[in-house]
Amino acid sequence: MRTTIGGRLNDSRLRSVVAGLVAGAVVLADFWLVHRGEANLWRMRAAPPFLALAVYLILARGDRASVGLTLRPIQGLRYWSIATLVIGAAIGAIILLAGASAWLLGLEVPSPSIRPEDAPERLISMCVMAPVVEEATYRLGFCAGAVPVLKPWGTIALSGVVFGLLHVQYGNPAPDNLVAGFFLGWAFFKSGSILVPVALHSLGNLCVLALWLGSWYWRHGLG
């Protein structure tokens, strides 16, 4: 896959190694913060990726395209509008398949819900803070620094696994999180812009929140 991400970070072996070490440190720092129970302290979790971003920009001599800080995706908005629908349908199919398989096996299928009065706070947390901080961490912080060492497809594979493990730490070990991690990594490299995975992540979480709210109304009625 051709990508602008990591371009100037790959100019020398020393830059590649430093960027790779920083990428690993960002992920370890985030896992440590989540393990300590800081999952929702977004300012604390935002510090490592933004420090990493500063290092990458120095290594890349200020080239923003090398770290994904471009406003317009390479393929344009129409391409990504269609891609969003395809990705959403694929992840939705995986969720349905996993749920159907669990039901056929006689396993209990979790059906989380959220009270309407809690929805505004969760909307900010799930659709604004989480996409911005997690994409800064796992796309800007990890993918941009790891790609000079692992190349795009290796980075996508590892970032998907790491993103899935993060949600295991959250207590949400659903397979769609693993798949979403792969898609978000691919979207970052393909588009060359951090805005695309942030938007995809936010829309995905919005759909999850809507399902949780719908589950509450299904159980308690509209009255």
Rosetta blueprint (number, residue, H / E / L):
1 M L
2 R L
3 T L
4 T L
5 I L
6 G L
7 G L
8 R H
9 L H
10 N H
11 D L
12 S L
13 R H
14 L H
15 R H
16 S H
17 V H
18 V H
19 A H
20 G H
21 L H
22 V H
23 A H
24 G H
25 A H
26 V H
27 V H
28 L H
29 A H
30 D H
31 F H
32 W H
33 L H
34 V H
35 H H
36 R L
37 G L
38 E L
39 A L
40 N L
41 L L
42 W H
43 R H
44 M H
45 R H
46 A H
47 A H
48 P H
49 P H
50 F H
51 L H
52 A H
53 L H
54 A H
55 V H
56 Y H
57 L H
58 I H
59 L H
60 A L
61 R L
62 G L
63 D L
64 R H
65 A H
66 S H
67 V H
68 G L
69 L L
70 T L
71 L L
72 R L
73 P L
74 I L
75 Q L
76 G L
77 L H
78 R H
79 Y H
80 W H
81 S H
82 I H
83 A H
84 T H
85 L H
86 V H
87 I H
88 G H
89 A H
90 A H
91 I H
92 G H
93 A H
94 I H
95 I H
96 L H
97 L H
98 A H
99 G H
100 A H
101 S H
102 A H
103 W H
104 L H
105 L L
106 G L
107 L L
108 E L
109 V L
110 P L
111 S L
112 P L
113 S L
114 I L
115 R L
116 P H
117 E H
118 D H
119 A H
120 P H
121 E H
122 R H
123 L H
124 I H
125 S H
126 M H
127 C H
128 V H
129 M H
130 A H
131 P H
132 V H
133 V H
134 E H
135 E H
136 A H
137 T H
138 Y H
139 R H
140 L H
141 G H
142 F H
143 C H
144 A H
145 G H
146 A H
147 V H
148 P H
149 V H
150 L H
151 K H
152 P H
153 W H
154 G H
155 T H
156 I H
157 A H
158 L H
159 S H
160 G H
161 V H
162 V H
163 F H
164 G H
165 L H
166 L H
167 H H
168 V H
169 Q H
170 Y H
171 G L
172 N L
173 P L
174 A L
175 P H
176 D H
177 N H
178 L H
179 V H
180 A H
181 G H
182 F H
183 F H
184 L H
185 G H
186 W H
187 A H
188 F H
189 F H
190 K H
191 S H
192 G L
193 S L
194 I L
195 L H
196 V H
197 P H
198 V H
199 A H
200 L H
201 H H
202 S H
203 L H
204 G H
205 N H
206 L H
207 C H
208 V H
209 L H
210 A H
211 L H
212 W H
213 L H
214 G H
215 S H
216 W H
217 Y H
218 W H
219 R H
220 H H
221 G L
222 L L
223 G L
